[in-house]
């Protein structure tokens, strides 16, 4: 198993590897709204994962990154502050 940064093969890692990667992604500061949107699009499928730890890590990433995205663009907001 490997992780190719350019092709986003996060799904190739085992469950706990995905949790580690998603937790690292949650600490990343996006450069702009497009960067945040791209990450949200790639993390969203992890919300349907069978492992609860992967789902919770994906929720953490969405919680951090949704603040950087204009909600008028159609992203579903899971948290309202």
ABEGO torsion letter per residue (X at the ends): XBBBAAAGAAAABBAAAAAAAAAAAAABBBABAAAAAAAAAAAAAAAABABAAAAAAAAAAAAAAAAABBAAAGBBBABBX
